Amino acid sequence: MIDLLKLSQSCVKCAKCIPSCTIYQIERDEVNSPRGFIDLLGIYEKNEIALDKNLKNIFETCFLCTTCTTLCPQTIDTASMIIKSRIDIANKFGISWYKRAYFYLLKNRKLMDFVFSFTYFISPCLFKASGDKLRSRIPLSKLGKRTIFPFSKKSFLQKYKKLNKIKHTDSKKVAIFIGCLGNYNYTNIGESLLFILDKLGIEAVIPKQECCGAPAYFTGDIKSVNYLIKKNIEIFESFLDKVDAMIIPEATCAAMILKDWKHALEYTNDTIYLERLEKLLPKIYMATDYLYHHTNLLQALKQKQRSGLKITYHDPCHAKKVLGIYKEPRELLKANYNFVEMKECDRCCGFGGVTIQSQKYHLAYNAGAPKAKNIKDAKADIVSAECSACRMQLNNAMDNENVNTIFKHPLELIKDILKGL
């Protein structure tokens, strides 16, 4: 269990974290900064300040980007401290009805399938299509346009459910954990991964799976999170010993499973599932990490013709700052594309989770604007990131700043090269 008081006391007040903090760059108020959060969390833990709506509002402004932890000489995990406070917030104030409805859907896959399929059919009435983006026909914000992710008639898991059985062959086998946005909204990500694996002679397995629980975890709904974790662990145990690896083409899902599942189980002191999880983790990878280190994909790409397109790359916080993955996607893209590094490539895009997007959109808007400018200044044809949450946020930010750069997932770009486009 995380010790808020101990971590708070370990802060040396050096302020190295403050200039790069996503919320501080917007608010310019030390209360809304890692040092401010840490001090308040320590005081709260000592019962010297009440968890009222004002304190709730402060703790909910954190984007959980973990930039502060990467800069901290003590490597204080401020994000985990904030999550602990959000669990207390959820217990005291409850969770908004629409969040509870959303988390209920995340725990009920068949109902989620129906809702997203229904949304696909009615979306032309609500949204205007523009590439892989939808724009609301009704203004959702005074701040600017709201770009909505697209919806699919059938989810990725529904389309490829026949691939859920493992064949008894000698070929290398890889299971895919697709993630909710890749499953329901950006299905071309999974299809690109299937194409790549086929070209590499690797058998793809798409097992039954549940949401990783990230939206509920970042909101503080620990019951929903641990329910999903346990269901997934039980599912993973049924097939992981029969495959070489399970790969995840989403930074948030990968970080959630590889790092935060352990934290979530520790909150409830569930030692049995913690032990079961530890046995599974060595076979779980983020997609580009696995493809770069454990396949001959890079060599295969170098044999293909180079593209004239100019690519820049945005580092998802969960990839670079949490998992340390940033070299791998770049090396794979550099093999065939003209690569240009944008300024502040690892600056948080400003997605921030369900609460930021639904209740504090002005923060997401203000965090996204400078990122869109950096993309524009790079003068690239395409911006890429291994994260669909970043895709949604960056598409929205670029629309609001009139940036015409196209977003593509690195797996989509790699597929284009292998396909000969």
Protein Blocks (a to p, Z undefined) as FASTA:
>chain_A
ZZfklmmmmpgolommmmmpmklmmnopaklcfklmmmmmmmmmnopaccdfklmmmmmm
pgolommmmmpmnlpafklmmmmmmmmmmmmnopafklmmmmmmmmmmklmmmmmmmmmm
mmmmmpccehjaccdfbdfbfkbccddddddfbdfklmmmmmmpccddfbdcddddebjm
lmmmmmmlmmmmmmmmmmnopacdddddddehlmmmmnopaklmmmmmmmmmmmmmmmmm
mpfbdcdfbfklmmmmmmmmmmmmmmnopaklmmmmmmmmmmgccfklmmmmmccklmmm
mmpccdfbdcdddddfklmmmnopaklmmmmmmmmpccdddehklgcehlnpaklmmmmm
mmmmmmmmmmmmmmmmnopabdcdddfklmmmmmmmmmmnopabdcddfklmmmmmmnoZ
Z
